[in-house]
């Protein structure tokens, strides 16, 4: 097999059909079909369910897709290293929904300025699914919070460690974190993520009787509600910095509770050098709370 066949297979999976892949690759549909037939002969098994229209990758085809992603990326990296060219190809990145997500586009811009031929594919999803995709090679790296259940096939490197704050509406009298929580209605961050768990754990330790007024599953919505006077809540530093309203804040916890976010990648990833560059860029844009 050659990388042309593998790239065609990947294009079929991405575009959804032989004809759309042909248009994407500037080939004829018959050329795409011939390449896939040749690949199937070499592999020794059918890779597509041709009883469906358009044909879809079968179980063997899905396994071949995983191998194709790995082989194409390895070939691209090897060519770049040998020839001294800037990195080409695609870097597939996943990220959880987090207030720190705003840092990723800034880091990607810096990365692409040094490697203009590099394509970036970004997918936002849930932490567990992203980690599974990194382990399977469907993603090169994923931006996730510190995770005690990290698969053994992966390693995690932090780029930011930021403090949490109790936030109160603009113009509020300055108080301590516990005074804010006792005085104002409380907006709880309710989500199945480590940040929400860390906040709830510290609240339980404080043993404060909260007057809960709302449960919200996104940090941006919480800061908006606080900015409009609904109550107080607990959010990371980035959310405070990016809120357009001048929120009143107090450090949360004693000692102050922090959260760490980093990049997960496979051990021995063929994109390790590129991921390390991205990690450096993320630390650069994280400012005073950058972590190593």
Helices and strands as residue ranges (DSSP letters): H 3-15, H 18-25, H 29-43, E 48-49, E 56-57, H 59-83, E 89-95, H 101-114, E 118-124, H 127-136, E 141-145, E 154-168, H 177-183, E 186-189, H 194-206, E 212-216, H 219-227, E 233-236, H 237-242, E 248-251, E 258-266, H 272-285, G 287-289
